[in-house]
Amino acid sequence: MKTTEEIYADWEQEEKLIRSRLMPPGVLAKETMLELTGLEMLSQMLAGLGPPPPIGQSLGFLLVAIGKGEAVFQGRPNPQFYNPMGTVHGGWIATILDSCVGCAIHTLVPSGKVHTTAELKVNYVRPITTEPRLVRAYGKVLYSGNKMATAEGKVLDAAGKLYAHASTTCLIFDPVH
């Protein structure tokens, strides 16, 4: 069994490899986005064939893995995200959770459709401070229909310690023209 330090080293190496192939942050052209399924779009992004969203660069996190109905983000809860009490602001945690659960749902969205968060509920179970140096947010779809999907997510460190968990409801719809 790997130690926590070995897991952190693996996570850092995986992040370095992913970042080495990423395009500069940006947004896909609407026409391109609508031609691809959600899984195709995210797969292309991870392969360096499509831009990652700018928010990941701003907040220090990125998509590291996807599968059908699943998405994993990795983030660095650095001091620039601290609140006045010296802990990572809940908004950063909510955003990485919203990203992992939303992308988990997005992997099931067909071409020609888009989704948006209708509701996000976050439960914070312990503060994030200078430790851990990396966290992962794991999202998994619970239900996906034609117009709505639900998913759950959790933020863990390399030791498997839970920091927060969330549930979401997303609407699936035709894009507004």
C-alpha positions in Angstrom: 0.0 0.0 0.0 1.3 3.5 -0.9 2.1 6.1 1.7 0.4 9.5 1.6 3.7 11.0 0.4 3.8 8.5 -2.5 0.3 9.3 -3.4 1.0 13.0 -3.4 4.1 12.4 -5.6 1.9 10.4 -8.0 -0.7 13.2 -8.1 1.9 15.8 -8.7 3.5 13.7 -11.5 0.1 13.1 -13.1 -0.7 16.9 -13.0 2.7 17.7 -14.6 2.0 15.3 -17.4 -1.5 16.7 -18.0 -0.4 20.3 -17.9 2.4 19.5 -20.4 -0.2 18.7 -23.1 -2.8 21.3 -22.3 -3.7 24.1 -24.7 -3.8 27.7 -23.3 -7.1 28.3 -21.4 -10.1 29.4 -23.4 -13.6 28.5 -24.5 -14.5 26.3 -27.5 -16.4 27.9 -30.3 -20.1 27.3 -29.8 -20.4 25.3 -33.1 -17.6 23.0 -32.1 -19.0 22.5 -28.6 -22.4 21.5 -29.9 -20.9 19.0 -32.4 -19.3 17.0 -29.6 -20.8 14.9 -26.8 -19.8 16.1 -23.4 -17.5 13.1 -23.0 -15.8 13.8 -26.4 -15.3 17.5 -25.4 -13.7 16.6 -22.0 -11.6 13.8 -23.6 -10.3 16.2 -26.2 -9.5 18.8 -23.5 -7.5 16.2 -21.5 -5.7 15.1 -24.6 -4.6 18.7 -25.4 -6.9 19.0 -28.4 -9.3 21.6 -26.8 -8.7 24.5 -24.4 -9.3 24.0 -20.6 -11.6 26.6 -19.1 -9.9 29.8 -17.8 -11.4 29.3 -14.3 -9.1 26.4 -13.6 -6.0 28.6 -14.2 -7.5 31.3 -12.0 -8.3 29.0 -9.1 -5.4 26.5 -9.4 -7.3 23.4 -10.3 -7.7 21.2 -13.3 -9.5 18.1 -14.6 -7.3 15.1 -14.2 -9.6 12.2 -15.1 -13.0 11.4 -16.6 -15.1 8.4 -17.4 -18.7 7.9 -18.2 -20.6 9.6 -15.4 -17.4 10.5 -13.5 -14.9 13.3 -13.3 -11.9 14.0 -11.1 -10.4 17.5 -10.4 -7.2 18.2 -8.6 -6.5 21.5 -6.9 -3.9 23.3 -4.9 -5.6 25.1 -2.0 -2.9 27.9 -1.8 -2.9 30.8 0.6 -4.4 33.2 -2.0 -7.7 31.3 -1.4 -7.6 31.8 2.4 -10.3 33.6 4.2 -9.5 35.9 7.2 -9.5 32.9 9.6 -6.6 31.3 7.7 -8.5 28.5 6.1 -9.4 27.9 2.4 -12.5 29.9 1.5 -15.6 27.8 1.1 -16.2 29.4 -2.3 -13.0 27.7 -3.6 -14.2 24.3 -2.2 -17.7 24.8 -3.7 -16.2 25.7 -7.1 -14.0 22.6 -7.3 -17.0 20.5 -6.2 -19.3 22.2 -8.7 -16.7 21.5 -11.4 -16.4 17.8 -10.6 -20.1 17.1 -10.3 -20.9 19.3 -13.4 -18.3 17.6 -15.5 -19.4 14.1 -14.3 -22.9 15.1 -15.7 -21.3 16.6 -18.8 -19.8 13.2 -19.7 -23.4 12.0 -20.3 -24.7 15.0 -22.2 -25.3 14.3 -25.9 -24.1 16.4 -28.7 -26.3 19.5 -29.4 -27.2 19.8 -25.7 -25.7 21.9 -22.8 -26.1 21.8 -19.0 -26.1 24.2 -16.2 -26.2 23.9 -12.4 -29.7 24.4 -11.0 -28.7 23.6 -7.4 -25.5 22.8 -5.5 -25.5 21.8 -1.8 -22.1 21.7 -0.1 -21.4 20.2 3.3 -18.0 21.3 4.8 -16.8 18.7 7.3 -13.3 20.1 8.2 -11.2 23.1 7.2 -8.5 23.1 4.6 -5.3 25.0 5.7 -1.7 24.5 4.8 -2.3 20.8 4.7 -3.1 19.1 2.4 -1.0 20.5 -0.3 -3.3 18.9 -3.0 -6.9 17.8 -2.9 -9.0 15.9 -5.3 -12.7 16.4 -6.0 -14.5 13.3 -7.2 -17.8 13.6 -9.0 -20.2 10.8 -9.8 -23.6 10.9 -11.5 -26.5 9.4 -9.6 -29.2 10.0 -12.2 -29.2 11.3 -15.8 -32.4 11.9 -17.8 -33.2 14.0 -20.9 -33.8 17.3 -19.0 -32.2 16.8 -15.6 -29.3 15.0 -13.9 -28.1 14.7 -10.3 -24.6 13.9 -9.0 -22.6 13.8 -5.8 -19.0 14.8 -5.1 -16.4 14.8 -2.4 -13.1 16.5 -1.7 -10.4 14.3 -0.3 -6.7 14.5 0.4 -4.1 11.8 -0.5 -4.7 10.1 2.8 -8.4 9.8 2.0 -9.5 12.4 4.5 -12.8 14.0 3.7 -13.0 17.8 3.7 -16.4 18.4 2.0 -19.1 16.7 0.0 -21.8 18.0 -2.3 -24.8 17.1 -4.3 -26.1 18.9 -7.4 -29.0 19.0 -9.8 -28.2 20.2 -13.3 -30.6 21.1 -16.1 -29.9 19.7 -19.6 -31.3 21.7 -22.5 -30.9 23.0 -26.0 -28.5 26.0 -26.1 -30.0 29.5 -26.3 -29.2 31.0 -29.7 
